């Protein structure tokens, strides 16, 4: 009976370890996806700012060209 109990305990321990690994893997994937989303949003903000600055500076350059 002791041997059977040991086997059952070993199986339970393996099941718990696998469950913990799966949970940790899912948590890591969630954090990774959130970081990618944050990076994408930040880069879109940088692109929008760059486009806005280019629009303003290009407009100023065109105004100067027409004044001469």
N, CA, C and O atoms as a GROMACS GRO file, in nm:
protein
  272
    1UNK      N    1   0.081  -0.120   0.000
    1UNK     CA    2   0.000   0.000   0.000
    1UNK      C    3   0.086   0.126   0.000
    1UNK      O    4   0.050   0.227  -0.061
    2UNK      N    5   0.199   0.120   0.069
    2UNK     CA    6   0.286   0.236   0.076
    2UNK      C    7   0.339   0.274  -0.061
    2UNK      O    8   0.349   0.392  -0.095
    3UNK      N    9   0.373   0.173  -0.140
    3UNK     CA   10   0.421   0.200  -0.275
    3UNK      C   11   0.316   0.271  -0.358
    3UNK      O   12   0.346   0.364  -0.433
    4UNK      N   13   0.193   0.227  -0.345
    4UNK     CA   14   0.084   0.290  -0.421
    4UNK      C   15   0.063   0.435  -0.376
    4UNK      O   16   0.041   0.524  -0.458
    5UNK      N   17   0.068   0.458  -0.247
    5UNK     CA   18   0.055   0.594  -0.194
    5UNK      C   19   0.168   0.684  -0.246
    5UNK      O   20   0.145   0.800  -0.280
    6UNK      N   21   0.289   0.629  -0.249
    6UNK     CA   22   0.402   0.707  -0.300
    6UNK      C   23   0.381   0.744  -0.447
    6UNK      O   24   0.409   0.857  -0.488
    7UNK      N   25   0.332   0.649  -0.526
    7UNK     CA   26   0.307   0.675  -0.668
    7UNK      C   27   0.199   0.781  -0.685
    7UNK      O   28   0.210   0.870  -0.769
    8UNK      N   29   0.094   0.771  -0.604
    8UNK     CA   30  -0.015   0.869  -0.612
    8UNK      C   31   0.035   1.007  -0.571
    8UNK      O   32   0.000   1.107  -0.634
    9UNK      N   33   0.116   1.014  -0.467
    9UNK     CA   34   0.173   1.142  -0.424
    9UNK      C   35   0.263   1.201  -0.532
    9UNK      O   36   0.261   1.321  -0.559
   10UNK      N   37   0.343   1.113  -0.595
   10UNK     CA   38   0.432   1.159  -0.702
   10UNK      C   39   0.349   1.214  -0.818
   10UNK      O   40   0.384   1.318  -0.874
   11UNK      N   41   0.242   1.146  -0.854
   11UNK     CA   42   0.155   1.193  -0.962
   11UNK      C   43   0.090   1.326  -0.926
   11UNK      O   44   0.081   1.416  -1.009
   12UNK      N   45   0.045   1.338  -0.801
   12UNK     CA   46  -0.016   1.463  -0.756
   12UNK      C   47   0.086   1.577  -0.759
   12UNK      O   48   0.054   1.688  -0.801
   13UNK      N   49   0.209   1.548  -0.714
   13UNK     CA   50   0.313   1.650  -0.716
   13UNK      C   51   0.345   1.693  -0.858
   13UNK      O   52   0.364   1.812  -0.885
   14UNK      N   53   0.352   1.597  -0.950
   14UNK     CA   54   0.378   1.630  -1.090
   14UNK      C   55   0.264   1.713  -1.148
   14UNK      O   56   0.287   1.807  -1.225
   15UNK      N   57   0.144   1.680  -1.111
   15UNK     CA   58   0.027   1.754  -1.160
   15UNK      C   59   0.030   1.898  -1.109
   15UNK      O   60   0.002   1.991  -1.184
   16UNK      N   61   0.065   1.914  -0.983
   16UNK     CA   62   0.074   2.049  -0.924
   16UNK      C   63   0.187   2.128  -0.993
   16UNK      O   64   0.170   2.245  -1.025
   17UNK      N   65   0.301   2.063  -1.015
   17UNK     CA   66   0.414   2.131  -1.080
   17UNK      C   67   0.376   2.172  -1.222
   17UNK      O   68   0.406   2.284  -1.265
   18UNK      N   69   0.310   2.083  -1.295
   18UNK     CA   70   0.268   2.116  -1.432
   18UNK      C   71   0.168   2.231  -1.431
   18UNK      O   72   0.173   2.319  -1.517
   19UNK      N   73   0.078   2.229  -1.336
   19UNK     CA   74  -0.021   2.336  -1.324
   19UNK      C   75   0.047   2.470  -1.296
   19UNK      O   76   0.011   2.572  -1.356
   20UNK      N   77   0.145   2.470  -1.206
   20UNK     CA   78   0.219   2.592  -1.175
   20UNK      C   79   0.296   2.642  -1.298
   20UNK      O   80   0.300   2.762  -1.325
   21UNK      N   81   0.358   2.550  -1.372
   21UNK     CA   82   0.432   2.589  -1.493
   21UNK      C   83   0.337   2.649  -1.595
   21UNK      O   84   0.369   2.750  -1.658
   22UNK      N   85   0.221   2.590  -1.613
   22UNK     CA   86   0.125   2.642  -1.709
   22UNK      C   87   0.075   2.780  -1.668
   22UNK      O   88   0.060   2.869  -1.752
   23UNK      N   89   0.049   2.796  -1.540
   23UNK     CA   90   0.002   2.926  -1.490
   23UNK      C   91   0.109   3.033  -1.508
   23UNK      O   92   0.081   3.144  -1.552
   24UNK      N   93   0.232   2.998  -1.474
   24UNK     CA   94   0.343   3.093  -1.491
   24UNK      C   95   0.362   3.127  -1.638
   24UNK      O   96   0.386   3.242  -1.673
   25UNK      N   97   0.350   3.027  -1.725
   25UNK     CA   98   0.362   3.051  -1.868
   25UNK      C   99   0.254   3.144  -1.920
   25UNK      O  100   0.281   3.233  -2.000
   26UNK      N  101   0.133   3.123  -1.873
   26UNK     CA  102   0.023   3.210  -1.914
   26UNK      C  103   0.043   3.352  -1.862
   26UNK      O  104   0.017   3.449  -1.934
   27UNK      N  105   0.088   3.364  -1.739
   27UNK     CA  106   0.113   3.497  -1.682
   27UNK      C  107   0.223   3.568  -1.760
   27UNK      O  108   0.210   3.687  -1.789
   28UNK      N  109   0.330   3.497  -1.793
   28UNK     CA  110   0.438   3.557  -1.869
   28UNK      C  111   0.387   3.603  -2.005
   28UNK      O  112   0.419   3.714  -2.048
   29UNK      N  113   0.308   3.521  -2.071
   29UNK     CA  114   0.254   3.556  -2.203
   29UNK      C  115   0.166   3.680  -2.194
   29UNK      O  116   0.170   3.766  -2.282
   30UNK      N  117   0.087   3.689  -2.090
   30UNK     CA  118   0.000   3.806  -2.071
   30UNK      C  119   0.082   3.933  -2.053
   30UNK      O  120   0.053   4.036  -2.114
   31UNK      N  121   0.185   3.925  -1.970
   31UNK     CA  122   0.271   4.042  -1.947
   31UNK      C  123   0.344   4.079  -2.076
   31UNK      O  124   0.356   4.197  -2.109
   32UNK      N  125   0.392   3.979  -2.146
   32UNK     CA  126   0.463   4.003  -2.273
   32UNK      C  127   0.371   4.074  -2.373
   32UNK      O  128   0.413   4.170  -2.437
   33UNK      N  129   0.250   4.028  -2.386
   33UNK     CA  130   0.154   4.090  -2.478
   33UNK      C  131   0.122   4.233  -2.436
   33UNK      O  132   0.109   4.322  -2.520
   34UNK      N  133   0.110   4.255  -2.306
   34UNK     CA  134   0.082   4.390  -2.256
   34UNK      C  135   0.198   4.484  -2.289
   34UNK      O  136   0.176   4.600  -2.326
   35UNK      N  137   0.320   4.435  -2.275
   35UNK     CA  138   0.437   4.518  -2.307
   35UNK      C  139   0.442   4.550  -2.456
   35UNK      O  140   0.475   4.662  -2.495
   36UNK      N  141   0.409   4.452  -2.540
   36UNK     CA  142   0.406   4.478  -2.684
   36UNK      C  143   0.300   4.582  -2.718
   36UNK      O  144   0.323   4.670  -2.802
   37UNK      N  145   0.185   4.572  -2.654
   37UNK     CA  146   0.078   4.669  -2.678
   37UNK      C  147   0.123   4.808  -2.635
   37UNK      O  148   0.100   4.906  -2.706
   38UNK      N  149   0.186   4.817  -2.519
   38UNK     CA  150   0.236   4.946  -2.469
   38UNK      C  151   0.338   5.004  -2.566
   38UNK      O  152   0.337   5.124  -2.595
   39UNK      N  153   0.428   4.918  -2.616
   39UNK     CA  154   0.529   4.964  -2.711
   39UNK      C  155   0.462   5.016  -2.840
   39UNK      O  156   0.502   5.120  -2.892
   40UNK      N  157   0.363   4.945  -2.889
   40UNK     CA  158   0.293   4.988  -3.010
   40UNK      C  159   0.224   5.124  -2.990
   40UNK      O  160   0.231   5.210  -3.077
   41UNK      N  161   0.159   5.141  -2.877
   41UNK     CA  162   0.092   5.267  -2.847
   41UNK      C  163   0.194   5.380  -2.838
   41UNK      O  164   0.173   5.489  -2.891
   42UNK      N  165   0.305   5.354  -2.770
   42UNK     CA  166   0.409   5.456  -2.754
   42UNK      C  167   0.467   5.495  -2.890
   42UNK      O  168   0.489   5.614  -2.917
   43UNK      N  169   0.492   5.397  -2.976
   43UNK     CA  170   0.548   5.428  -3.108
   43UNK      C  171   0.448   5.505  -3.194
   43UNK      O  172   0.489   5.592  -3.271
   44UNK      N  173   0.321   5.476  -3.182
   44UNK     CA  174   0.220   5.553  -3.256
   44UNK      C  175   0.218   5.697  -3.208
   44UNK      O  176   0.201   5.790  -3.287
   45UNK      N  177   0.234   5.716  -3.077
   45UNK     CA  178   0.238   5.852  -3.022
   45UNK      C  179   0.362   5.926  -3.073
   45UNK      O  180   0.354   6.044  -3.107
   46UNK      N  181   0.475   5.857  -3.078
   46UNK     CA  182   0.598   5.918  -3.130
   46UNK      C  183   0.580   5.955  -3.277
   46UNK      O  184   0.618   6.064  -3.320
   47UNK      N  185   0.523   5.862  -3.355
   47UNK     CA  186   0.500   5.889  -3.497
   47UNK      C  187   0.406   6.009  -3.517
   47UNK      O  188   0.430   6.094  -3.602
   48UNK      N  189   0.300   6.014  -3.438
   48UNK     CA  190   0.205   6.125  -3.449
   48UNK      C  191   0.272   6.258  -3.413
   48UNK      O  192   0.250   6.359  -3.480
   49UNK      N  193   0.354   6.256  -3.309
   49UNK     CA  194   0.426   6.378  -3.270
   49UNK      C  195   0.523   6.420  -3.380
   49UNK      O  196   0.533   6.538  -3.413
   50UNK      N  197   0.594   6.324  -3.435
   50UNK     CA  198   0.688   6.353  -3.543
   50UNK      C  199   0.616   6.410  -3.664
   50UNK      O  200   0.662   6.506  -3.725
   51UNK      N  201   0.504   6.352  -3.699
   51UNK     CA  202   0.425   6.402  -3.812
   51UNK      C  203   0.375   6.545  -3.786
   51UNK      O  204   0.376   6.629  -3.876
   52UNK      N  205   0.331   6.570  -3.664
   52UNK     CA  206   0.282   6.704  -3.630
   52UNK      C  207   0.396   6.806  -3.639
   52UNK      O  208   0.377   6.916  -3.692
   53UNK      N  209   0.512   6.771  -3.588
   53UNK     CA  210   0.626   6.862  -3.595
   53UNK      C  211   0.666   6.886  -3.740
   53UNK      O  212   0.693   6.999  -3.779
   54UNK      N  213   0.669   6.780  -3.818
   54UNK     CA  214   0.704   6.795  -3.960
   54UNK      C  215   0.603   6.884  -4.031
   54UNK      O  216   0.642   6.965  -4.116
   55UNK      N  217   0.477   6.871  -4.000
   55UNK     CA  218   0.375   6.955  -4.063
   55UNK      C  219   0.398   7.102  -4.029
   55UNK      O  220   0.389   7.188  -4.117
   56UNK      N  221   0.427   7.130  -3.904
   56UNK     CA  222   0.449   7.268  -3.861
   56UNK      C  223   0.576   7.324  -3.924
   56UNK      O  224   0.576   7.435  -3.977
   57UNK      N  225   0.684   7.247  -3.919
   57UNK     CA  226   0.810   7.299  -3.972
   57UNK      C  227   0.807   7.309  -4.124
   57UNK      O  228   0.865   7.402  -4.181
   58UNK      N  229   0.742   7.217  -4.191
   58UNK     CA  230   0.728   7.226  -4.337
   58UNK      C  231   0.645   7.347  -4.375
   58UNK      O  232   0.674   7.416  -4.473
   59UNK      N  233   0.541   7.372  -4.298
   59UNK     CA  234   0.458   7.490  -4.323
   59UNK      C  235   0.536   7.618  -4.306
   59UNK      O  236   0.523   7.711  -4.385
   60UNK      N  237   0.620   7.622  -4.202
   60UNK     CA  238   0.703   7.741  -4.179
   60UNK      C  239   0.805   7.758  -4.291
   60UNK      O  240   0.830   7.870  -4.335
   61UNK      N  241   0.862   7.650  -4.337
   61UNK     CA  242   0.960   7.659  -4.446
   61UNK      C  243   0.894   7.707  -4.574
   61UNK      O  244   0.952   7.786  -4.649
   62UNK      N  245   0.773   7.660  -4.600
   62UNK     CA  246   0.700   7.705  -4.720
   62UNK      C  247   0.666   7.853  -4.711
   62UNK      O  248   0.674   7.923  -4.812
   63UNK      N  249   0.630   7.902  -4.593
   63UNK     CA  250   0.599   8.043  -4.574
   63UNK      C  251   0.722   8.128  -4.603
   63UNK      O  252   0.712   8.232  -4.668
   64UNK      N  253   0.838   8.084  -4.554
   64UNK     CA  254   0.961   8.159  -4.577
   64UNK      C  255   0.997   8.163  -4.726
   64UNK      O  256   1.043   8.264  -4.777
   65UNK      N  257   0.975   8.050  -4.793
   65UNK     CA  258   1.007   8.044  -4.935
   65UNK      C  259   0.923   8.142  -5.016
   65UNK      O  260   0.971   8.201  -5.112
   66UNK      N  261   0.799   8.158  -4.976
   66UNK     CA  262   0.710   8.250  -5.049
   66UNK      C  263   0.734   8.396  -5.014
   66UNK      O  264   0.694   8.485  -5.089
   67UNK      N  265   0.798   8.423  -4.902
   67UNK     CA  266   0.822   8.561  -4.860
   67UNK      C  267   0.939   8.624  -4.934
   67UNK      O  268   0.946   8.746  -4.947
   68UNK      N  269   1.029   8.542  -4.983
   68UNK     CA  270   1.150   8.599  -5.046
   68UNK      C  271   1.124   8.648  -5.184
   68UNK      O  272   1.216   8.697  -5.249
   0.00000   0.00000   0.00000
